[in-house]
Amino acid sequence: MRTVALTALAPLAWGSTYAVTTELLPADRPLLTATLRALPAGLVLLAVTRRLPSGSWWWRSAVLGALNIGVFFALLFVAAYRLPGGVAAVLGAIQPLLAAGLAVPLLGERFGRRALLAGTVGVFGVALVVLRATARLDAIGVLAGLAGAGAMAAGTVLTKRWGRPEGVGPLALTGWQLTAGGLLLLPVAALVEGAPPALDGANLLGYGYLAVANTALAYWVWFRGIGRLPATSVAFLGLLSPVSAAVIGWAALGQSLTALQLLGMALALSSTLLGQRPAHRPATTVVATSAAAPATAGRPAVGGATPAAALALGATAPLAPAVIREGEARSASLPLGVEPVGRTMS
């Protein structure tokens, strides 16, 4: 449970993105914000860990960075501008179901009634928290929202399947992915939004928080959790993001919480707990002998939605507030090359 609680800190932190962007950052720059979240954080982690990918991990890092960061953020941008944030958030809430489905062929995890029930309850709970009666649909926006959820789900499952190279910790892996995703976003942001505006002290403070606490540390905790927990268990923790966003909006921004929203929060939390699978404690530590060894087992957005909407998907801009057992060798809960589950993270 300690690993679950630590991993949950990531989506809880992502729930603060809306408040930070609306209060501290320049408006109308979602791609700039996404880029400045990912690229500086990734470069700092590369400097700290002094580890670069090698061999197949160059392209693996590029794929994971695109799915978890670059493509994910870009699709969120499209969905948030073409859909009310509430609709985008509900689409994002299907991510645990998509991850559970992908984990069957890629990781050998079972897609049972428990996961189906938890996923359905989670989508319904998020809908109660963020959806509004005035929500409208747009085909391109819906496709982008679904594709964004699919990208993050695929990134989660592939992160679990590929593990980490021997001797490489989650901090270095996080740096590889953030750098790759940020480099993918950089030219897109420049082409779509142009040169960045002049930044004042508040802007720098906001970007600093997003890059350090909201991205570098949060994604480190997130990828660490993927390495230690089943992929579907980690995916269900993402439902905590809209709950966190709603609570922060109420506490810090003076927004109201209705009885239906409180019910939705309770359902989302219940779904998160129901989606957790107990991890088996291994007798000994497993160390990878080959990085290539496969696992064999099992933002308000335009439209007037609430801030919690886009934050369910980790969106970053004020206009868009909106894991498999390892190889069956020893344990479902232990990633390649790390110590047994239960050891406190430093």
C-alpha positions as CSV (number, residue, x, y, z in Angstrom):
1,M,0.0,0.0,0.0
2,R,2.9,2.3,0.6
3,T,3.9,2.1,-3.1
4,V,0.2,2.8,-4.1
5,A,0.1,5.8,-1.8
6,L,3.4,7.2,-3.2
7,T,2.3,6.7,-6.8
8,A,-1.0,8.4,-6.1
9,L,0.9,11.6,-5.3
10,A,1.5,12.1,-9.0
11,P,-2.2,12.5,-10.2
12,L,-2.9,14.4,-7.0
13,A,-0.1,16.9,-8.0
14,W,-1.4,17.0,-11.6
15,G,-4.7,18.2,-10.1
16,S,-3.0,21.5,-9.1
17,T,-2.1,22.4,-12.7
18,Y,-5.3,24.4,-13.4
19,A,-4.9,26.7,-10.4
20,V,-1.2,27.3,-11.2
21,T,-1.8,28.1,-14.9
22,T,-4.7,30.4,-14.3
23,E,-3.1,32.3,-11.5
24,L,0.5,32.4,-12.5
25,L,1.0,31.8,-16.2
26,P,0.3,33.7,-19.4
27,A,-3.0,32.8,-21.1
28,D,-3.6,31.0,-24.3
29,R,-0.2,29.1,-24.4
30,P,-1.1,25.5,-23.7
31,L,1.7,24.0,-25.9
32,L,4.3,26.4,-24.5
33,T,3.2,25.3,-21.0
34,A,3.4,21.7,-22.0
35,T,6.9,22.1,-23.5
36,L,8.2,24.1,-20.5
37,R,6.9,21.4,-18.2
38,A,8.6,18.6,-20.0
39,L,11.8,19.7,-21.6
40,P,13.6,21.6,-18.8
41,A,12.6,18.9,-16.3
42,G,13.9,16.2,-18.6
43,L,17.2,18.0,-19.2
44,V,17.7,18.6,-15.5
45,L,17.1,14.9,-14.7
46,L,19.6,14.0,-17.4
47,A,22.2,16.3,-15.8
48,V,21.5,14.8,-12.4
49,T,21.6,11.2,-13.3
50,R,24.3,11.5,-16.0
51,R,22.8,8.6,-17.9
52,L,21.9,8.5,-21.5
53,P,20.0,5.7,-23.3
54,S,22.0,3.1,-25.1
55,G,21.1,0.5,-27.8
56,S,17.4,-0.1,-28.2
57,W,16.7,2.3,-25.4
58,W,17.1,5.3,-27.7
59,W,14.0,4.4,-29.8
60,R,12.2,3.0,-26.7
61,S,12.7,6.3,-24.9
62,A,11.4,8.2,-27.9
63,V,8.3,6.0,-28.2
64,L,7.6,6.2,-24.4
65,G,8.3,10.0,-24.4
66,A,5.9,10.5,-27.3
67,L,3.1,8.4,-25.8
68,N,3.3,9.5,-22.2
69,I,4.3,13.2,-22.9
70,G,4.5,14.6,-26.4
71,V,1.6,13.0,-28.3
72,F,-0.5,12.9,-25.1
73,F,-0.2,16.7,-24.5
74,A,-0.8,17.6,-28.1
75,L,-4.0,15.5,-28.4
76,L,-5.2,17.1,-25.1
77,F,-4.7,20.5,-26.8
78,V,-6.9,19.5,-29.7
79,A,-9.6,17.9,-27.5
80,A,-9.7,20.8,-25.0
81,Y,-10.2,23.4,-27.7
82,R,-13.0,21.5,-29.5
83,L,-14.8,20.1,-26.5
84,P,-16.0,21.3,-23.2
85,G,-13.5,20.3,-20.6
86,G,-16.0,18.0,-18.9
87,V,-16.4,15.9,-22.0
88,A,-12.6,15.7,-22.4
89,A,-12.3,14.6,-18.8
90,V,-14.9,11.8,-19.2
91,L,-13.1,10.6,-22.3
92,G,-9.8,10.6,-20.4
93,A,-11.4,8.6,-17.6
94,I,-11.6,5.6,-19.9
95,Q,-7.8,5.3,-19.7
96,P,-7.9,2.6,-17.0
97,L,-10.2,0.5,-19.1
98,L,-7.9,0.9,-22.2
99,A,-4.8,0.1,-20.1
100,A,-6.5,-3.0,-18.7
101,G,-7.4,-4.1,-22.2
102,L,-3.9,-3.5,-23.6
103,A,-2.4,-5.3,-20.6
104,V,-4.0,-8.6,-21.6
105,P,-2.0,-9.2,-24.8
106,L,1.1,-7.3,-23.8
107,L,1.5,-8.2,-20.2
108,G,-0.7,-11.2,-19.6
109,E,-2.8,-9.5,-17.0
110,R,-6.4,-10.6,-16.7
111,F,-9.3,-8.3,-17.7
112,G,-11.8,-9.4,-15.1
113,R,-15.2,-8.2,-13.9
114,R,-13.5,-6.3,-11.1
115,A,-11.6,-4.1,-13.6
116,L,-14.7,-3.6,-15.7
117,L,-16.8,-2.6,-12.7
118,A,-14.1,-0.3,-11.4
119,G,-13.6,1.4,-14.8
120,T,-17.3,1.9,-15.3
121,V,-17.8,3.4,-11.8
122,G,-14.8,5.6,-12.4
123,V,-16.1,7.0,-15.6
124,F,-19.5,7.7,-14.0
125,G,-17.9,9.3,-11.0
126,V,-15.7,11.6,-13.1
127,A,-18.7,12.6,-15.1
128,L,-20.6,13.7,-12.0
129,V,-17.6,15.8,-10.9
130,V,-16.9,17.6,-14.2
131,L,-19.7,17.1,-16.7
132,R,-22.2,19.9,-17.4
133,A,-25.6,19.7,-19.1
134,T,-24.5,22.2,-21.7
135,A,-21.8,19.9,-23.0
136,R,-21.6,19.5,-26.7
137,L,-19.8,17.0,-28.9
138,D,-17.4,17.5,-31.8
139,A,-16.2,14.5,-33.8
140,I,-12.6,15.6,-34.1
141,G,-12.5,16.6,-30.4
142,V,-13.9,13.2,-29.4
143,L,-11.4,11.3,-31.5
144,A,-8.5,13.4,-30.1
145,G,-9.7,12.8,-26.5
146,L,-10.0,9.1,-27.1
147,A,-6.6,9.0,-28.8
148,G,-5.0,10.9,-26.0
149,A,-6.3,8.5,-23.4
150,G,-5.2,5.6,-25.6
151,A,-1.7,7.1,-25.9
152,M,-1.3,7.4,-22.2
153,A,-2.7,3.9,-21.6
154,A,-0.3,2.5,-24.2
155,G,2.6,4.4,-22.7
156,T,1.8,3.0,-19.2
157,V,1.6,-0.6,-20.4
158,L,4.8,-0.3,-22.6
159,T,6.6,1.3,-19.7
160,K,5.7,-1.7,-17.6
161,R,6.5,-4.3,-20.4
162,W,9.9,-2.9,-21.2
163,G,11.0,-2.2,-17.6
164,R,14.4,-0.5,-17.4
165,P,17.9,-1.4,-18.5
166,E,20.1,-3.0,-15.8
167,G,21.5,-0.5,-13.5
168,V,19.2,2.3,-14.6
169,G,16.8,3.8,-12.0
170,P,13.4,5.4,-12.5
171,L,14.9,8.9,-12.3
172,A,17.0,8.4,-15.4
173,L,14.1,6.7,-17.2
174,T,11.9,9.7,-16.3
175,G,14.5,12.1,-17.7
176,W,14.7,10.2,-21.0
177,Q,11.0,10.3,-21.5
178,L,10.5,13.9,-20.5
179,T,13.3,15.0,-22.8
180,A,12.0,13.0,-25.7
181,G,8.5,14.3,-25.2
182,G,9.6,17.9,-24.8
183,L,11.7,17.8,-27.9
184,L,8.7,16.5,-29.8
185,L,6.5,19.4,-28.4
186,L,9.1,22.1,-29.0
187,P,8.7,22.6,-32.8
188,V,4.9,22.1,-32.6
189,A,4.6,24.8,-30.0
190,A,6.8,27.2,-32.0
191,L,4.8,26.6,-35.2
192,V,1.4,26.8,-33.6
193,E,1.9,29.5,-30.9
194,G,4.9,31.4,-32.2
195,A,7.6,33.0,-30.0
196,P,6.9,32.9,-26.3
197,P,5.8,36.1,-24.5
198,A,7.9,38.1,-22.1
199,L,7.8,36.3,-18.7
200,D,7.4,38.1,-15.3
201,G,8.3,36.8,-11.9
202,A,4.9,35.1,-11.4
203,N,5.2,33.3,-14.7
204,L,8.7,32.0,-13.8
205,L,7.4,30.8,-10.4
206,G,4.5,29.0,-12.1
207,Y,6.7,27.3,-14.7
208,G,9.2,26.4,-12.1
209,Y,6.6,24.7,-10.0
210,L,5.2,22.8,-13.0
211,A,8.6,21.7,-14.2
212,V,9.9,20.5,-10.8
213,A,7.1,19.4,-8.6
214,N,4.3,18.8,-11.1
215,T,6.4,17.1,-13.7
216,A,9.9,15.9,-12.8
217,L,9.0,14.7,-9.3
218,A,5.5,13.6,-10.2
219,Y,6.5,11.6,-13.3
220,W,9.4,10.1,-11.4
221,V,6.9,8.8,-8.8
222,W,4.5,7.7,-11.5
223,F,7.1,5.7,-13.5
224,R,8.5,4.2,-10.3
225,G,4.9,3.0,-9.5
226,I,4.6,1.5,-12.9
227,G,7.7,-0.5,-12.2
228,R,6.4,-1.9,-9.0
229,L,2.6,-2.3,-9.5
230,P,0.4,-3.9,-12.1
231,A,-0.3,-1.5,-15.1
232,T,-4.0,-1.4,-14.5
233,S,-3.6,-0.5,-10.8
234,V,-1.5,2.5,-11.7
235,A,-3.9,3.6,-14.5
236,F,-6.8,3.7,-12.0
237,L,-4.9,6.1,-9.8
238,G,-5.2,8.6,-12.6
239,L,-8.9,9.1,-11.6
240,L,-7.6,11.0,-8.5
241,S,-6.6,14.0,-10.8
242,P,-10.1,15.4,-11.4
243,V,-10.9,14.9,-7.7
244,S,-7.8,16.8,-6.7
245,A,-8.5,19.6,-9.2
246,A,-12.1,20.0,-7.8
247,V,-10.9,20.1,-4.2
248,I,-8.2,22.7,-5.0
249,G,-10.6,24.8,-7.0
250,W,-12.9,24.8,-4.0
251,A,-10.2,25.5,-1.4
252,A,-8.0,27.9,-3.3
253,L,-10.2,29.5,-6.0
254,G,-13.5,29.8,-4.2
255,Q,-15.4,27.4,-6.4
256,S,-18.5,25.6,-5.2
257,L,-19.0,21.8,-4.8
258,T,-22.4,20.4,-5.3
259,A,-23.9,17.2,-3.8
260,L,-23.6,15.5,-7.1
261,Q,-19.9,16.4,-7.4
262,L,-19.3,15.1,-3.9
263,L,-21.0,11.8,-4.9
264,G,-18.9,11.7,-8.0
265,M,-15.7,12.1,-6.0
266,A,-16.8,9.3,-3.7
267,L,-17.4,7.1,-6.7
268,A,-14.1,8.0,-8.3
269,L,-12.2,7.2,-5.1
270,S,-14.1,3.9,-4.8
271,S,-13.2,3.0,-8.3
272,T,-9.5,3.8,-7.6
273,L,-9.5,1.5,-4.6
274,L,-11.4,-1.2,-6.4
275,G,-8.9,-1.1,-9.3
276,Q,-6.0,-1.8,-7.1
277,R,-4.6,-5.4,-7.3
278,P,-2.6,-6.8,-4.4
279,A,1.1,-7.1,-5.2
280,H,2.9,-10.3,-4.4
281,R,6.0,-9.8,-2.3
282,P,9.0,-11.6,-3.8
283,A,11.3,-13.8,-1.8
284,T,14.4,-12.3,-3.5
285,T,15.4,-9.4,-5.6
286,V,15.2,-9.9,-9.4
287,V,17.9,-8.4,-11.5
288,A,17.5,-8.0,-15.3
289,T,20.0,-9.8,-17.4
290,S,18.9,-8.2,-20.6
291,A,17.2,-4.9,-21.2
292,A,15.5,-6.3,-24.2
293,A,14.0,-9.3,-22.3
294,P,10.2,-9.1,-22.7
295,A,7.7,-9.7,-20.0
296,T,5.8,-12.9,-20.5
297,A,3.1,-12.7,-18.0
298,G,0.7,-11.4,-16.9
299,R,-8.2,22.7,-18.9
300,P,-12.3,25.8,-18.1
301,A,-11.8,24.7,-21.7
302,V,-13.6,26.5,-24.4
303,G,-17.2,25.5,-23.7
304,G,-17.4,26.5,-20.1
305,A,-16.4,23.4,-18.2
306,T,-15.0,23.3,-14.7
307,P,-11.2,23.3,-14.0
308,A,-11.3,19.6,-12.9
309,A,-12.3,18.6,-16.5
310,A,-9.0,18.9,-18.3
311,L,-7.0,18.1,-15.2
312,A,-8.4,14.6,-15.3
313,L,-6.1,14.1,-18.2
314,G,-3.2,16.2,-16.9
315,A,-3.8,19.2,-19.1
316,T,-1.7,22.3,-18.6
317,A,-3.2,25.4,-20.1
318,P,-5.7,27.8,-18.7
319,L,-7.9,27.4,-21.8
320,A,-7.8,23.7,-21.3
321,P,-8.0,23.0,-17.6
322,A,-9.6,20.5,-18.0
323,V,1.2,-1.9,-15.4
324,I,1.3,-7.0,-16.0
325,R,3.1,-8.7,-14.1
326,E,6.8,-8.6,-14.6
327,G,8.2,-11.8,-16.0
328,E,6.8,-14.8,-14.2
329,A,10.2,-15.5,-12.9
330,R,9.6,-14.1,-9.4
331,S,6.8,-11.5,-8.9
332,A,4.1,-9.5,-10.4
333,S,5.0,-6.4,-8.5
334,L,8.8,-6.2,-9.0
335,P,10.3,-4.4,-12.0
336,L,13.4,-5.5,-13.7
337,G,16.5,-4.7,-11.7
338,V,15.1,-3.2,-8.5
339,E,14.8,-4.0,-4.9
340,P,11.7,-5.8,-3.4
341,V,8.4,-4.0,-3.0
342,G,7.9,-2.4,0.4
343,R,11.2,-0.5,0.6
344,T,10.7,3.1,1.3
345,M,11.4,5.5,-1.6
346,S,13.9,8.1,-0.8
